[in-house]
Amino acid sequence: MKLRQVEVLLGQRMPWIDAIRQINVTEQLSELERIDKNNERFRQAASDLALDKLILSEAIRRNF
């Protein structure tokens, strides 16, 4: 639906950046960027936890 709106606006010789702004894609894009940053933080946290688990497992094996 939104792609079709952009096609119509471009057909009316509206600059592509204005067409994209008119259908509020920039709001959706900023939301996706925010989600992507959160996902990266969560991936890093999961990686840190996995590394901590590995270190603790090694420490336990060396003590027994």
N, C-alpha and C positions, 0 to 999 in steps of 0.2 A: 504494500500500500504506500509506504513512505517513498520507496524507490520510484514508484509511478509518479508521485507528486514532484519529485526532483526532476524526472524526465520532462514533465509538463512545463515546469518552471524554466528548465534549460531550453526547451523548445521556444519559450517566450523570450529568449535571449537574456535571461537573468544570469548574472555571473554565478558560477557553481558554488562559491563560498556563501553567497547570499541565499541561494536555494537551500543549502544545507542548514544554514541558520534558521531559515523560515520554518523548517519542519522539526526544529528542536533536537537535532541530532547531536549538537554540541553538549546538551544537558546529559544525554544518554552516554556520550563518549566520556564525559568527566566522571560519571558514575562508574563506568567500566574501568577507568583508570584508578579510581579509588579502590574498587574491588580487587584489581590486579595488585595494587600495593599491599593490601591486606593479605592476599594469598601469598605473596612473597614473604611477608613477615611470618605467616603461619608455617610455610615451608622451612624457613630458617629455624624457627623454634623446634619443629619436628626433627630437623637435622641435628640440632644441638642436643636434644633429648636422646636421640639414637646414639650419638657419640658418647654422651654421659653414661648410657647403659653399657656400651661396649667397654669403656674404661672401668666401670664398677665391676663388670663381669671378669675382666682381666685381673683386677685387684683381688677379688675373691678367690680366683683359681690359684694365684700365687701364695695366698695365705694358707691354703689347705694342702 
